[in-house]
Amino acid sequence: MKVTIDAGLCTGCSLCVTDVPEVFEMGDDGLAKVLVESPDGELAEKAKDEALNCPAAAILIEE
């Protein structure tokens, strides 16, 4: 699994960073960044949930 963020869609709301700080962080540009591109186990499930809950649909998951 690979997690990416589409910077063109990200609005910088920071929900992903608040919910899963082990995988996401805010960049200097005010947009979310991925810390762990290939999380596993519980973090993978959290990242998938976050992708579904992202209001901008900016988090992309490749299986």
DATA-V669464 format. One record per run of one state. SS is the DSSP state (helix for helix, strand for strand, loop for the rest). FROM is the first residue (numbers start at 1). TO is the last residue. If there is no record, write none. Layout:
ss-><SS | SS>
from-><FROM | FROM>
to-><TO | TO>
This chain:
ss-><loop | strand | loop | helix | loop | strand | loop | strand | loop | helix | loop | strand | loop>
from-><1 | 2 | 6 | 15 | 20 | 24 | 27 | 32 | 35 | 41 | 54 | 59 | 63>
to-><1 | 5 | 14 | 19 | 23 | 26 | 31 | 34 | 40 | 53 | 58 | 62 | 63>
